[in-house]
């Protein structure tokens, strides 16, 4: 009887040790796959957007370190992107990272401008990849899907009267007038534009942002884990995270079409 108890104790010990070792190995593997994710994305961007030398008309690549040339390159890319969007005859968004300005435009004309309160961007958008990023930004981003704390259109419900003499409008107000405004717009090239409201107008705004951001991170972790379990490097999403006033954030989100376009200047 005593030997049987000892054997069961050993089995439990071996199972626990095995499970611990397996968990540590998987954690190490998952960490490596997560680290490889931005590296893979950067290589994909380099292959598609990096400068390719023309054998017939060779260019001295030292020009890509010249600040004046790089400024002109950024300006040209931004203009190309805006021109492409202006031809679509629809409202679109421009984000000027250099001046911290966000603009809603139609046909090249600004209809709403606001200042970015705070800004955080992926390291991929740093100057060391100037030509590649300028090439990437020479085409507008098209929004493929949204994830938001408010509906795209405000909800309004009118109760039908029994007859015209009893008609009184009964409208449910737009909840975004007091609810926090936070949203994520994912583009067709994988870049995510993340907009959070800057103000804390009531004690629950901070808690709402915490849960909104936590759900976003958990969703990313789920897809990363799913890819890792199938031995695939998880997809990395470069991001531009900005903070705006609640009113401006709401105006921009609701003004943009479902598959609207965005031009970025850095």
C-alpha positions as CSV (number, residue, x, y, z in Angstrom):
1,X,0.0,0.0,0.0
2,X,2.8,2.4,1.0
3,X,4.7,1.6,-2.3
4,X,1.6,2.4,-4.3
5,X,1.2,5.8,-2.7
6,X,4.9,6.5,-3.3
7,X,4.6,5.5,-7.0
8,X,1.5,7.8,-7.5
9,X,3.4,10.6,-5.9
10,X,6.3,10.1,-8.3
11,X,4.0,10.0,-11.3
12,X,2.4,13.3,-10.2
13,X,5.9,14.8,-9.7
14,X,7.0,13.6,-13.2
15,X,3.9,14.9,-14.8
16,X,4.2,18.3,-13.2
17,X,7.9,18.5,-14.1
18,X,7.2,17.4,-17.7
19,X,4.4,20.0,-18.0
20,X,6.6,22.7,-16.6
21,X,9.4,21.9,-19.0
22,X,7.0,21.8,-22.0
23,X,5.5,25.2,-20.9
24,X,8.9,26.8,-20.7
25,X,9.9,25.4,-24.1
26,X,6.7,26.6,-25.7
27,X,7.1,30.1,-24.0
28,X,10.6,30.3,-25.5
29,X,9.3,29.2,-28.9
30,X,6.4,31.6,-28.8
31,X,8.7,34.5,-27.8
32,X,11.0,33.7,-30.8
33,X,8.1,33.7,-33.2
34,X,6.8,37.0,-31.8
35,X,10.3,38.6,-32.2
36,X,10.5,37.3,-35.8
37,X,7.1,38.9,-36.7
38,X,8.3,42.5,-37.2
39,X,11.4,41.2,-38.9
40,X,9.3,39.3,-41.4
41,X,7.1,42.3,-42.1
42,X,10.1,44.6,-42.6
43,X,11.6,42.1,-45.1
44,X,8.3,42.0,-47.0
45,X,8.2,45.8,-47.2
46,X,11.8,46.0,-48.3
47,X,11.1,43.5,-51.1
48,X,8.2,45.5,-52.3
49,X,9.1,49.1,-51.7
50,X,12.9,49.4,-51.4
51,X,14.9,51.2,-54.1
52,X,15.9,48.9,-57.0
53,X,18.9,49.9,-59.0
54,X,18.5,50.3,-62.8
55,X,21.5,48.8,-64.6
56,X,21.1,51.2,-67.5
57,X,20.7,54.4,-65.4
58,X,22.5,53.8,-62.2
59,X,22.0,56.2,-59.3
60,X,24.4,57.0,-56.5
61,X,22.6,55.6,-53.5
62,X,24.4,58.1,-51.2
63,X,21.6,60.5,-52.3
64,X,19.3,58.6,-50.0
65,X,21.2,60.1,-47.0
66,X,20.7,63.6,-48.2
67,X,18.2,65.4,-46.0
68,X,16.9,67.8,-48.7
69,X,16.3,64.9,-51.2
70,X,14.5,62.9,-48.5
71,X,12.3,65.8,-47.6
72,X,11.4,66.2,-51.3
73,X,10.7,62.5,-51.5
74,X,8.4,62.6,-48.5
75,X,6.5,65.6,-49.9
76,X,6.1,63.9,-53.3
77,X,4.8,60.7,-51.7
78,X,2.2,62.6,-49.6
79,X,1.1,64.6,-52.7
80,X,0.8,61.5,-54.8
81,X,-1.3,59.9,-52.2
82,X,-3.6,62.9,-51.8
83,X,-4.0,63.3,-55.5
84,X,-5.1,59.7,-55.8
85,X,-7.7,60.1,-53.1
86,X,-9.0,63.5,-54.5
87,X,-9.9,61.7,-57.7
88,X,-12.2,59.4,-55.9
89,X,-14.7,62.2,-55.1
90,X,-15.1,61.1,-51.5
91,X,-14.1,62.3,-48.1
92,X,-10.7,61.0,-46.9
93,X,-8.3,61.5,-44.1
94,X,-4.7,62.9,-44.0
95,X,-2.4,62.4,-41.1
96,X,0.6,64.7,-41.0
97,X,3.0,63.1,-38.4
98,X,5.6,65.9,-38.9
99,X,3.2,68.7,-37.9
100,X,0.9,66.6,-35.7
101,X,-2.1,67.5,-37.8
102,X,-5.1,65.4,-38.9
103,X,-7.3,66.6,-41.7
104,X,-10.6,65.5,-43.3
105,X,-10.5,66.5,-47.0
106,X,-12.7,66.4,-50.0
107,X,-11.1,66.9,-53.4
108,X,-8.0,68.5,-51.9
109,X,-10.0,70.9,-49.7
110,X,-9.8,70.7,-45.9
111,X,-13.2,70.4,-44.2
112,X,-12.0,69.6,-40.7
113,X,-8.6,70.0,-39.1
114,X,-7.5,69.0,-35.6
115,X,-4.2,68.8,-33.7
116,X,-2.8,65.5,-32.5
117,X,-2.5,65.6,-28.7
118,X,-0.2,62.6,-28.4
119,X,1.5,60.3,-30.9
120,X,3.2,56.9,-30.9
121,X,4.3,55.0,-34.1
122,X,6.0,51.8,-35.0
123,X,9.8,51.8,-35.3
124,X,9.3,50.9,-39.0
125,X,8.4,54.5,-39.7
126,X,11.7,55.8,-38.5
127,X,14.1,57.6,-41.0
128,X,16.5,54.7,-41.4
129,X,14.2,53.3,-44.0
130,X,13.3,56.6,-45.6
131,X,13.0,55.5,-49.3
132,X,11.1,52.3,-48.4
133,X,8.6,54.1,-46.2
134,X,8.2,57.0,-48.6
135,X,7.4,54.5,-51.3
136,X,4.9,52.8,-49.0
137,X,3.2,56.1,-48.2
138,X,3.0,57.2,-51.9
139,X,-0.3,55.2,-52.1
140,X,-3.3,55.8,-49.8
141,X,-4.2,53.3,-47.2
142,X,-7.7,51.8,-47.7
143,X,-9.6,50.9,-44.5
144,X,-10.4,47.2,-44.6
145,X,-12.1,46.9,-41.2
146,X,-12.9,48.9,-38.1
147,X,-13.0,48.1,-34.4
148,X,-14.7,50.9,-32.4
149,X,-16.4,51.7,-29.1
150,X,-19.1,53.7,-30.9
151,X,-21.4,52.8,-33.8
152,X,-20.5,54.1,-37.3
153,X,-23.9,55.8,-37.5
154,X,-25.8,57.2,-34.4
155,X,-28.9,55.2,-33.4
156,X,-32.1,57.1,-33.6
157,X,-35.5,55.5,-32.9
158,X,-38.9,57.2,-33.5
159,X,-42.1,55.8,-32.1
160,X,-45.0,55.8,-34.5
161,X,-48.1,57.7,-33.1
162,X,-51.6,56.3,-33.3
163,X,-52.7,59.3,-35.3
164,X,-51.2,62.6,-36.4
165,X,-52.7,64.5,-33.4
166,X,-50.5,62.4,-31.0
167,X,-47.3,62.9,-32.9
168,X,-44.4,63.6,-30.6
169,X,-40.8,62.8,-31.7
170,X,-39.3,60.2,-29.5
171,X,-35.6,59.9,-30.2
172,X,-32.9,58.0,-28.4
173,X,-29.9,60.4,-28.2
174,X,-26.5,59.6,-29.7
175,X,-24.7,57.7,-26.9
176,X,-21.3,58.9,-28.3
177,X,-22.2,62.3,-26.7
178,X,-21.1,60.8,-23.4
179,X,-19.5,57.5,-24.2
180,X,-15.7,57.2,-24.7
181,X,-14.6,57.4,-28.3
182,X,-11.8,54.9,-29.2
183,X,-11.3,53.0,-32.4
184,X,-8.9,51.1,-34.6
185,X,-8.9,51.2,-38.4
186,X,-7.0,48.4,-40.1
187,X,-5.8,49.2,-43.7
188,X,-5.3,46.9,-46.6
189,X,-1.5,46.8,-46.2
190,X,-1.8,45.8,-42.5
191,X,-1.1,49.1,-40.9
192,X,-3.4,50.0,-38.1
193,X,-4.5,53.6,-37.3
194,X,-5.4,53.6,-33.6
195,X,-7.3,56.6,-32.3
196,X,-8.0,57.2,-28.6
197,X,-9.7,60.1,-27.1
198,X,-7.4,62.3,-25.0
199,X,-9.8,63.6,-22.3
200,X,-11.0,61.9,-19.2
201,X,-14.4,63.6,-18.9
202,X,-15.7,61.1,-16.3
203,X,-14.1,58.6,-13.9
204,X,-14.9,55.7,-16.1
205,X,-13.2,56.9,-19.3
206,X,-9.8,55.7,-18.2
207,X,-11.2,52.3,-17.2
208,X,-13.0,52.0,-20.6
209,X,-9.8,52.8,-22.4
210,X,-8.0,50.2,-20.4
211,X,-10.5,47.4,-21.3
212,X,-10.7,48.6,-24.9
213,X,-6.9,48.4,-25.2
214,X,-6.8,45.1,-23.3
215,X,-9.3,43.5,-25.7
216,X,-7.2,44.7,-28.6
217,X,-4.0,43.2,-27.2
218,X,-5.7,39.9,-26.2
219,X,-7.1,39.6,-29.8
220,X,-3.6,40.2,-31.2
221,X,-2.2,37.6,-28.7
222,X,-4.9,35.1,-29.8
223,X,-4.0,35.4,-33.5
224,X,-0.3,35.3,-32.7
225,X,-0.7,32.1,-30.7
226,X,-2.9,30.6,-33.4
227,X,-0.2,31.2,-36.0
228,X,2.6,29.9,-33.7
229,X,0.7,26.7,-33.1
230,X,0.7,26.0,-36.8
231,X,4.4,26.9,-37.0
232,X,3.8,30.2,-38.9
233,X,5.4,33.5,-38.0
234,X,2.5,35.7,-36.7
235,X,1.5,38.7,-38.8
236,X,2.9,42.0,-37.6
237,X,0.8,45.2,-37.9
238,X,2.7,48.5,-38.0
239,X,0.7,51.1,-36.1
240,X,0.1,54.8,-35.9
241,X,-1.4,55.5,-32.5
242,X,-2.8,59.0,-32.0
243,X,-4.8,60.8,-29.3
244,X,-7.5,63.4,-30.3
245,X,-10.2,65.2,-28.5
246,X,-13.4,63.2,-28.1
247,X,-15.4,65.5,-30.4
248,X,-12.7,65.4,-33.2
249,X,-12.2,61.6,-32.9
250,X,-16.0,61.1,-33.3
251,X,-16.3,63.5,-36.3
252,X,-13.4,61.8,-38.1
253,X,-14.7,58.2,-37.5
254,X,-18.2,58.9,-38.6
255,X,-17.2,61.1,-41.6
256,X,-15.0,58.5,-43.2
257,X,-16.7,55.9,-45.4
258,X,-16.7,52.3,-44.4
259,X,-13.8,51.6,-46.7
260,X,-12.4,55.1,-46.7
261,X,-8.8,56.1,-47.5
262,X,-6.0,57.6,-45.5
263,X,-2.8,59.4,-46.5
264,X,0.1,59.7,-44.1
265,X,3.0,62.2,-44.1
266,X,6.0,61.6,-41.8
